[in-house]
Amino acid sequence: MRRSLVLTSEAARHWFRASLPQRRAAFADIPASGTIDWRLTADDVRGVASTYFATLAAVLAFII
C-alpha cells in the first residue's frame, strides 16, 4: 500500500498540531508607522565583540 507524502485534506492533520490553539498575528503589537528605534548601543557592540573573541578562543583551544 502506497501512501502519498502530501496530505489531501486538513482533517488528516497530526493530533498534536490539531490540539494547539489557532495562530494569531505574531507582530500585532508593533506599531505600523515605523517608529521602531534601531540604534546600536555600546552594550550591543561589547556583546558582539565578547562573543566573537570567546568563540575565537574556543576554536583556537580546540585546534591547538
Secondary structure as UniProt FT lines:
FT   HELIX           10..12
FT   HELIX           15..19
FT   TURN            26..29
FT   TURN            32..33
FT   HELIX           42..63
//
